[in-house]
């Protein structure tokens, strides 16, 4: 959807994007009272098609039930899947932005969501759902507009980028910059660097438990290891569907995440959330640890904490759909 008729999109930095396109998916139907909206915020390299990347969630009898709710997911600002980003045409030059795309933040992503909601005539939202960096967006939006949401679901996420998560992102950026083609004005620049960055990221997404469970060599082979081919495959797989400019820019945006910035700190900001909230941690998550998730929950009024028991680390929210549904279905449909 082209939202340029609402005027230029002004980023938190003050830089204006002359045009704003947003790609989004919906599932189900809006009821007559317009009271059944569930908004999903996606993470890193996902897209607006929730049913594609989050298995067994957008189904009858699941917490994202299209028979009961009108589910919306918008592709985030800077992404590769239809929303304005580095590969978009800059109207002032007639060429793609590439590395010239201006810096943007989580608050800018939320501002884009708000603009889409306005265009769709969506006011009150029954539930806002965010996992991982989608949770960054959900926390920010719930603080910006506390009366808009009835329920809030935060999964494997936080209210502020920690030094640990920033270090993970910086290591991935270093891998991208090590590719000599990164910076060239073409869509496939930096691909080998992005492949390495993805492989690095996956180590933190799954952790040792997940790798040791799924990537054991079936028999000794000095020339090839299952874990090695898995890393190579995952890097190549991302290169077939994404671009390094979006990946780099979104990592930068993640590292600016601080819901307490200019609001008196994280605790003060979270205390303003009015939505009934569920926070879900994962036992083996080394990116957003259970201890950090419990701290997040303790700072949000009207909130409860649940934990998924999984060896698959941060990616447990994508894998353990039965556990997740057992927690969220009663909450979101109550």
Secondary structure, 3 states (H helix, E strand, C coil): CECHHHCCEECCCCCEECCCECCEEEECCCCCCCCCEEEEECCCCCCCCHHHHCCCCCCCCCCCCCCCCEEEEECCCCCCCCCCCCCCEECCCCEECHHHCCCCCHHHHHHHHHHHHHHHCCCCEEEEEEECHHHHHHHHHHHHCCCCEEEEEEECCCCECCHHHHHHHHHHHHHHHCCCCCCCCCCCCCHHHHHHHHHHHHHHHHHHHHHHHHCCCCCCCCCCCHHHHHHHHHHHHHHCCCCHHHHHHHHHHHHCCECCCCCCCHHHHHCCCCCEEEEEEECCCCCCCHHHHHHHHHCCCCEEEEEECCCCHHHHHHHCHHHHHHHHHHHHCC
